[in-house]
């Protein structure tokens, strides 16, 4: 298995017995959890998780913006009120 040098491998049993050390290591490296020598999970710091979540939201919004731009002028759009009526929400 090839890993980036900033990744630490931790077995499930080691995670159970050394959780505090693993959490300390998490501040410096990515932590890959393995079970029976196979990767099963990745631990992320909360800061890294929030950064990735924010990036994902940006990419989704950007993709929707591109779709909206492509569809612009290609047909009739419903107003919000028309859409609510059509969906039976009013």
Buried (B, 14 or more C-beta within 10 A) or exposed (E): EEEEEEEBBBBEEBBEEBEEEBEEBBEEBBBBBBEEEEEEEEBBBEEEEEEEEEEEEEEEEEEEEEEEEEEEEEEEEEEEEEEEEEEEEE
